[in-house]
Amino acid sequence: MSKATSEPVHTLVIGCGALARELLELTREFPGVAVRCVDAGLHMRPGRIADAVAAGIGRARREHGPDVRLLVAYADCGTRGALDRLLAAEGVERLEGAHCYEVYAGSAAFEALQKEELGTFYLTDFLARQFETLVIAGLGLDRHPELLPLYFGGYRRLVYLAQTDDEALTARAVKASSSVWAR
């Protein structure tokens, strides 16, 4: 997903597809700022995130020239430092944090949530929308529900880090919670 623009691009945000709606909304009013998102499904294979971002950086520089300002809207997201090593070599900044949950909550609030209950499963608007596809089907729980305790047995609560005030998404978050802990 990318933001179409007729203005020359001076800044390109390469972001996680899970953040696409928010990135497009944040950049909508800024001429010359474009957004290009990487497949959010890579969170199921975090070892591939750095390569996908590297490809995005290469494409951006080919299309917009070497002076285009690049920003990466990813946290580490399970890359175990691979994304940081890539971005240091490329001279590109990224969002601070271990994952989008920390980005959305803020580092201090996220740390407090973790201290309060280490066994917390976090949902964002994106994950609430895509729960059945990414979590249930993505982890094979639709075919092998006996794996549910292996994936979710350590979680004691769910925290929904809503980016919008949307009753339908809140209902989906509640459904996601009950679909995991009621099975």
Backbone as CSV, one residue per row, in Angstrom:
resi,resn,N_x,N_y,N_z,CA_x,CA_y,CA_z,C_x,C_y,C_z
1,MET,0.852,-1.161,0.000,0.000,0.000,0.000,0.899,1.224,0.000
2,SER,0.551,2.191,-0.798,1.316,3.439,-0.798,0.368,4.602,-1.024
3,LYS,0.834,5.760,-0.628,0.062,6.987,-0.783,0.393,7.569,-2.146
4,ALA,-0.595,7.764,-2.961,-0.384,8.364,-4.272,-0.192,9.861,-4.108
5,THR,0.743,10.406,-4.829,0.995,11.829,-4.745,1.437,12.347,-6.101
6,SER,1.001,13.544,-6.447,1.446,14.152,-7.691,2.639,15.066,-7.445
7,GLU,2.914,15.359,-6.176,4.050,16.187,-5.794,5.331,15.365,-5.901
8,PRO,6.451,16.033,-6.162,7.723,15.300,-6.075,7.922,14.805,-4.642
9,VAL,8.439,13.611,-4.511,8.624,13.010,-3.199,9.975,13.426,-2.641
10,HIS,9.957,14.056,-1.452,11.212,14.389,-0.783,11.423,13.520,0.448
11,THR,10.334,12.919,0.950,10.416,12.038,2.107,9.552,10.815,1.834
12,LEU,10.127,9.647,2.064,9.379,8.407,1.889,9.419,7.640,3.197
13,VAL,8.238,7.265,3.663,8.118,6.442,4.862,7.901,5.007,4.405
14,ILE,8.823,4.145,4.780,8.686,2.720,4.510,8.167,2.110,5.800
15,GLY,6.953,1.603,5.756,6.327,1.158,6.992,5.772,-0.234,6.927
16,CYS,5.481,-0.730,8.098,4.811,-2.013,8.234,3.374,-1.864,7.760
17,GLY,2.901,-2.815,7.009,1.523,-2.786,6.537,0.506,-2.737,7.665
18,ALA,0.888,-3.206,8.855,-0.020,-3.135,10.000,-0.244,-1.696,10.450
19,LEU,0.642,-0.795,10.048,0.527,0.617,10.413,0.014,1.469,9.250
20,ALA,-0.355,0.850,8.147,-0.688,1.582,6.918,-1.753,2.650,7.122
21,ARG,-2.855,2.308,7.730,-3.936,3.299,7.912,-3.444,4.506,8.690
22,GLU,-2.720,4.243,9.769,-2.235,5.336,10.601,-1.188,6.176,9.866
23,LEU,-0.293,5.517,9.136,0.733,6.249,8.389,0.110,7.117,7.302
24,LEU,-0.854,6.584,6.600,-1.522,7.370,5.555,-2.256,8.560,6.161
25,GLU,-2.891,8.355,7.295,-3.598,9.452,7.958,-2.614,10.516,8.448
26,LEU,-1.517,10.090,9.023,-0.522,11.036,9.555,0.152,11.869,8.459
27,THR,0.315,11.293,7.292,1.054,11.983,6.227,0.151,12.651,5.192
28,ARG,-1.138,12.483,5.320,-2.094,12.981,4.323,-1.926,14.470,4.019
29,GLU,-1.652,15.260,5.011,-1.579,16.712,4.856,-0.200,17.235,4.466
30,PHE,0.746,16.347,4.215,2.114,16.773,3.942,2.500,16.484,2.496
31,PRO,2.499,17.522,1.645,2.911,17.322,0.252,4.364,16.858,0.198
32,GLY,4.632,15.961,-0.721,5.994,15.481,-0.905,6.392,14.350,0.026
33,VAL,5.465,13.948,0.893,5.723,12.816,1.779,4.893,11.643,1.267
34,ALA,5.563,10.552,0.972,4.887,9.354,0.464,5.054,8.216,1.460
35,VAL,4.164,7.264,1.376,4.192,6.089,2.240,4.200,4.859,1.360
36,ARG,5.081,3.948,1.676,5.102,2.641,1.010,5.188,1.593,2.105
37,CYS,4.259,0.656,2.109,4.206,-0.331,3.184,4.658,-1.707,2.734
38,VAL,5.253,-2.398,3.679,5.728,-3.761,3.511,4.651,-4.695,4.066
39,ASP,4.539,-5.865,3.527,3.536,-6.847,3.929,3.536,-7.081,5.440
40,ALA,2.407,-6.812,6.076,2.278,-7.008,7.526,2.408,-8.476,7.907
41,GLY,2.153,-9.373,6.973,2.277,-10.804,7.239,3.690,-11.229,7.592
42,LEU,4.659,-10.364,7.332,6.037,-10.703,7.680,6.237,-10.833,9.183
43,HIS,5.301,-10.334,9.978,5.425,-10.514,11.421,5.377,-11.990,11.795
44,MET,4.819,-12.798,10.924,4.823,-14.239,11.158,6.186,-14.836,10.807
45,ARG,7.012,-14.072,10.096,8.355,-14.482,9.699,9.301,-13.283,9.868
46,PRO,9.552,-12.855,11.117,10.318,-11.626,11.344,11.733,-11.644,10.781
47,GLY,12.278,-12.813,10.536,13.597,-12.905,9.922,13.630,-12.342,8.513
48,ARG,12.479,-12.112,7.919,12.402,-11.579,6.553,12.146,-10.069,6.501
49,ILE,11.889,-9.461,7.644,11.536,-8.039,7.663,12.684,-7.177,7.163
50,ALA,13.895,-7.400,7.661,15.035,-6.561,7.261,15.266,-6.633,5.751
51,ASP,15.157,-7.813,5.168,15.344,-7.936,3.710,14.259,-7.179,2.945
52,ALA,13.031,-7.253,3.428,11.940,-6.537,2.766,12.136,-5.030,2.865
53,VAL,12.584,-4.553,4.014,12.849,-3.125,4.175,14.030,-2.721,3.309
54,ALA,15.066,-3.556,3.236,16.220,-3.266,2.368,15.773,-3.122,0.920
55,ALA,14.877,-4.000,0.484,14.358,-3.900,-0.888,13.595,-2.590,-1.064
56,GLY,12.834,-2.190,-0.066,12.096,-0.925,-0.126,13.028,0.276,-0.190
57,ILE,14.117,0.224,0.547,15.101,1.308,0.521,15.730,1.402,-0.865
58,GLY,16.122,0.265,-1.408,16.709,0.254,-2.752,15.750,0.791,-3.794
59,ARG,14.521,0.362,-3.733,13.508,0.829,-4.684,13.285,2.334,-4.536
60,ALA,13.207,2.803,-3.304,12.978,4.239,-3.060,14.115,5.075,-3.639
61,ARG,15.330,4.640,-3.446,16.473,5.400,-3.967,16.539,5.351,-5.484
62,ARG,16.147,4.238,-6.071,16.115,4.162,-7.544,15.040,5.083,-8.101
63,GLU,13.861,5.084,-7.474,12.731,5.854,-7.989,12.800,7.344,-7.662
64,HIS,13.352,7.692,-6.499,13.301,9.085,-6.040,14.670,9.736,-5.897
65,GLY,15.718,8.990,-6.197,17.063,9.541,-6.147,17.716,9.364,-4.791
66,PRO,19.009,9.545,-4.749,19.764,9.290,-3.521,19.498,10.302,-2.404
67,ASP,18.900,11.450,-2.722,18.663,12.477,-1.704,17.301,12.375,-1.022
68,VAL,16.486,11.409,-1.432,15.189,11.251,-0.791,15.418,10.908,0.685
69,ARG,14.669,11.570,1.550,14.763,11.265,2.985,13.922,10.032,3.243
70,LEU,14.523,9.052,3.894,13.822,7.806,4.194,13.631,7.672,5.697
71,LEU,12.435,7.275,6.064,12.105,6.966,7.453,11.465,5.582,7.464
72,VAL,11.776,4.806,8.466,11.209,3.467,8.556,10.246,3.405,9.741
73,ALA,9.000,3.093,9.447,7.956,2.982,10.465,7.814,1.510,10.853
74,TYR,8.829,1.043,11.515,8.881,-0.274,12.132,9.557,-0.092,13.467
75,ALA,9.207,-0.908,14.421,10.025,-1.076,15.612,10.944,-2.261,15.277
76,ASP,11.581,-2.876,16.233,12.430,-4.029,15.914,11.585,-5.203,15.413
77,CYS,10.439,-5.400,15.980,9.444,-6.375,15.508,9.971,-7.805,15.372
78,GLY,10.849,-8.180,16.278,11.330,-9.556,16.280,12.489,-9.832,15.346
79,THR,13.105,-8.790,14.784,14.224,-9.007,13.859,15.533,-9.298,14.593
80,ARG,15.514,-9.184,15.913,16.692,-9.463,16.748,17.890,-8.603,16.340
81,GLY,17.592,-7.347,16.010,18.653,-6.400,15.672,19.006,-6.324,14.206
82,ALA,18.499,-7.224,13.386,18.833,-7.215,11.956,18.355,-5.929,11.284
83,LEU,17.188,-5.455,11.663,16.679,-4.221,11.078,17.575,-3.045,11.475
84,ASP,17.986,-2.989,12.724,18.859,-1.905,13.176,20.205,-1.930,12.465
85,ARG,20.755,-3.109,12.261,22.046,-3.197,11.552,21.906,-2.699,10.115
86,LEU,20.831,-3.094,9.447,20.575,-2.630,8.087,20.440,-1.118,8.059
87,LEU,19.609,-0.578,8.934,19.336,0.853,8.913,20.560,1.677,9.293
88,ALA,21.396,1.177,10.179,22.641,1.873,10.519,23.539,1.948,9.287
89,ALA,23.630,0.860,8.552,24.458,0.839,7.338,23.895,1.760,6.260
90,GLU,22.582,1.909,6.217,21.922,2.731,5.193,21.743,4.182,5.626
91,GLY,21.972,4.468,6.904,21.779,5.824,7.405,20.316,6.226,7.472
92,VAL,19.466,5.296,7.875,18.024,5.518,7.917,17.543,5.322,9.357
93,GLU,16.616,6.173,9.791,16.049,6.084,11.136,14.782,5.253,11.125
94,ARG,14.488,4.686,12.299,13.227,3.949,12.472,12.559,4.408,13.756
95,LEU,11.335,3.954,13.949,10.631,4.203,15.196,11.380,3.519,16.334
96,GLU,11.356,4.131,17.500,11.976,3.503,18.662,11.038,2.471,19.245
97,GLY,11.602,1.422,19.772,10.808,0.427,20.468,11.043,-0.971,19.961
98,ALA,10.588,-1.903,20.764,10.745,-3.307,20.419,9.688,-3.772,19.415
99,HIS,8.504,-3.165,19.467,7.405,-3.559,18.585,6.355,-2.462,18.598
100,CYS,5.359,-2.594,17.750,4.360,-1.537,17.618,3.570,-1.330,18.904
101,TYR,3.459,-2.343,19.738,2.729,-2.168,20.996,3.409,-1.109,21.856
102,GLU,4.724,-1.152,21.894,5.471,-0.143,22.643,5.342,1.223,21.983
103,VAL,5.331,1.248,20.652,5.173,2.516,19.924,3.814,3.128,20.236
104,TYR,2.752,2.343,20.151,1.409,2.865,20.388,1.187,3.277,21.838
105,ALA,1.655,2.483,22.775,1.427,2.783,24.188,2.372,3.861,24.700
106,GLY,3.548,3.963,24.092,4.614,4.803,24.631,5.474,3.933,25.530
107,SER,6.768,4.163,25.521,7.688,3.277,26.249,7.370,3.187,27.738
108,ALA,7.121,4.310,28.389,6.868,4.293,29.836,5.572,3.544,30.153
109,ALA,4.510,3.835,29.410,3.230,3.159,29.659,3.330,1.673,29.347
110,PHE,4.044,1.309,28.282,4.202,-0.096,27.938,4.977,-0.826,29.038
111,GLU,6.032,-0.193,29.523,6.812,-0.800,30.601,5.935,-1.024,31.835
112,ALA,5.087,-0.053,32.139,4.182,-0.201,33.281,3.195,-1.350,33.056
113,LEU,2.661,-1.458,31.846,1.749,-2.565,31.535,2.454,-3.906,31.704
114,GLN,3.693,-3.983,31.248,4.450,-5.229,31.359,4.755,-5.565,32.816
115,LYS,5.100,-4.548,33.607,5.389,-4.799,35.019,4.137,-5.257,35.755
116,GLU,3.009,-4.684,35.362,1.736,-5.048,35.993,1.375,-6.495,35.708
117,GLU,1.571,-6.934,34.454,1.254,-8.322,34.071,2.102,-8.716,32.872
118,LEU,3.148,-9.476,33.147,4.042,-9.912,32.080,3.297,-10.754,31.034
119,GLY,2.328,-11.525,31.480,1.564,-12.385,30.574,0.432,-11.654,29.896
120,THR,0.773,-10.590,29.140,-0.239,-9.787,28.456,-0.141,-9.995,26.959
121,PHE,-1.265,-10.246,26.339,-1.358,-10.315,24.885,-1.916,-8.972,24.428
122,TYR,-1.259,-8.357,23.438,-1.655,-7.031,22.971,-2.326,-7.116,21.610
123,LEU,-3.364,-6.300,21.453,-4.043,-6.149,20.168,-3.982,-4.687,19.753
124,THR,-3.832,-4.460,18.458,-3.964,-3.136,17.856,-5.202,-3.171,16.969
125,ASP,-5.561,-2.044,16.397,-6.696,-2.030,15.461,-6.457,-3.022,14.324
126,PHE,-5.248,-2.997,13.770,-4.929,-3.910,12.670,-5.114,-5.363,13.097
127,LEU,-4.560,-5.713,14.240,-4.651,-7.100,14.679,-6.086,-7.484,15.033
128,ALA,-6.857,-6.539,15.552,-8.273,-6.829,15.816,-9.003,-7.124,14.501
129,ARG,-8.676,-6.349,13.452,-9.297,-6.570,12.138,-8.871,-7.905,11.528
130,GLN,-7.625,-8.269,11.721,-7.035,-9.418,11.031,-6.814,-10.636,11.930
131,PHE,-7.434,-10.667,13.094,-7.151,-11.703,14.077,-7.380,-13.108,13.531
132,GLU,-8.509,-13.324,12.919,-8.817,-14.668,12.400,-7.797,-15.092,11.346
133,THR,-7.405,-14.177,10.471,-6.470,-14.506,9.398,-5.043,-14.682,9.914
134,LEU,-4.562,-13.698,10.669,-3.159,-13.726,11.081,-2.890,-14.637,12.276
135,VAL,-3.783,-14.641,13.237,-3.517,-15.412,14.452,-4.132,-16.811,14.357
136,ILE,-5.420,-16.874,14.195,-6.081,-18.182,14.207,-5.630,-19.042,13.023
137,ALA,-5.814,-18.549,11.803,-5.380,-19.325,10.630,-3.859,-19.306,10.488
138,GLY,-3.240,-18.146,10.748,-1.791,-18.017,10.582,-0.997,-18.957,11.464
139,LEU,-1.486,-19.212,12.647,-0.816,-20.143,13.554,-1.364,-21.569,13.426
140,GLY,-2.325,-21.759,12.532,-2.883,-23.088,12.312,-3.887,-23.518,13.362
141,LEU,-4.359,-22.573,14.177,-5.288,-22.932,15.247,-6.664,-23.315,14.723
142,ASP,-6.989,-22.891,13.528,-8.258,-23.300,12.923,-8.231,-24.786,12.573
143,ARG,-7.067,-25.292,12.262,-6.909,-26.707,11.908,-6.446,-27.563,13.085
144,HIS,-5.741,-26.917,14.021,-5.172,-27.650,15.160,-5.425,-26.893,16.459
145,PRO,-6.673,-26.856,16.896,-6.994,-26.110,18.120,-6.276,-26.657,19.356
146,GLU,-5.782,-27.875,19.277,-5.043,-28.431,20.414,-3.733,-27.683,20.685
147,LEU,-3.300,-26.853,19.713,-2.089,-26.046,19.904,-2.348,-24.773,20.711
148,LEU,-3.599,-24.447,20.911,-3.958,-23.211,21.609,-3.240,-23.033,22.950
149,PRO,-3.203,-24.036,23.811,-2.494,-23.848,25.087,-0.991,-23.601,24.910
150,LEU,-0.409,-24.157,23.855,1.015,-23.920,23.615,1.289,-22.468,23.243
151,TYR,0.405,-21.884,22.447,0.580,-20.492,22.020,0.119,-19.489,23.074
152,PHE,-0.967,-19.785,23.759,-1.603,-18.776,24.611,-1.662,-19.137,26.089
153,GLY,-1.120,-20.268,26.472,-1.201,-20.704,27.859,-0.543,-19.763,28.856
154,GLY,0.446,-19.011,28.424,1.147,-18.104,29.325,0.522,-16.732,29.462
155,TYR,-0.482,-16.451,28.662,-1.120,-15.134,28.723,-2.206,-15.120,29.783
156,ARG,-2.258,-14.021,30.526,-3.244,-13.869,31.590,-4.260,-12.774,31.291
157,ARG,-3.922,-11.882,30.373,-4.865,-10.815,30.020,-4.583,-10.345,28.601
158,LEU,-5.577,-9.634,28.067,-5.459,-9.014,26.761,-5.618,-7.509,26.947
159,VAL,-4.735,-6.736,26.309,-4.840,-5.283,26.312,-5.020,-4.848,24.865
160,TYR,-6.085,-4.112,24.634,-6.375,-3.580,23.298,-5.881,-2.142,23.254
161,LEU,-4.840,-1.911,22.466,-4.265,-0.580,22.280,-4.934,0.048,21.066
162,ALA,-6.120,0.569,21.262,-6.926,1.108,20.169,-6.316,2.390,19.625
163,GLN,-6.287,2.491,18.304,-5.849,3.715,17.649,-7.028,4.600,17.271
164,THR,-8.225,4.046,17.354,-9.436,4.781,17.017,-10.504,4.486,18.071
165,ASP,-11.522,5.291,18.071,-12.669,5.058,18.940,-13.744,4.435,18.064
166,ASP,-13.659,3.130,17.880,-14.510,2.426,16.939,-15.153,1.232,17.655
167,GLU,-16.456,1.331,17.870,-17.163,0.279,18.606,-17.062,-1.075,17.916
168,ALA,-17.076,-1.085,16.589,-16.984,-2.349,15.857,-15.628,-3.015,16.086
169,LEU,-14.561,-2.216,16.098,-13.241,-2.794,16.356,-13.110,-3.263,17.799
170,THR,-13.691,-2.524,18.716,-13.672,-2.957,20.112,-14.393,-4.296,20.246
171,ALA,-15.511,-4.443,19.560,-16.241,-5.710,19.578,-15.381,-6.832,18.985
172,ARG,-14.620,-6.522,17.922,-13.737,-7.535,17.335,-12.622,-7.915,18.306
173,ALA,-12.118,-6.941,19.061,-11.078,-7.230,20.054,-11.636,-8.147,21.144
174,VAL,-12.860,-7.877,21.585,-13.499,-8.728,22.591,-13.696,-10.129,22.019
175,LYS,-14.130,-10.218,20.775,-14.312,-11.519,20.128,-12.976,-12.256,20.021
176,ALA,-11.917,-11.538,19.667,-10.594,-12.163,19.582,-10.198,-12.736,20.931
177,SER,-10.420,-11.971,21.972,-10.084,-12.423,23.314,-10.861,-13.685,23.668
178,SER,-12.152,-13.663,23.426,-12.961,-14.833,23.784,-12.666,-16.014,22.879
179,SER,-12.240,-15.763,21.641,-11.942,-16.882,20.746,-10.680,-17.618,21.179
180,VAL,-9.783,-16.927,21.855,-8.553,-17.559,22.324,-8.749,-18.201,23.688
181,TRP,-9.350,-17.470,24.620,-9.421,-17.978,25.982,-10.663,-18.804,26.252
182,ALA,-11.586,-18.860,25.309,-12.798,-19.662,25.518,-12.756,-20.981,24.758
183,ARG,-11.696,-21.205,23.992,-11.637,-22.443,23.203,-11.324,-23.640,24.062
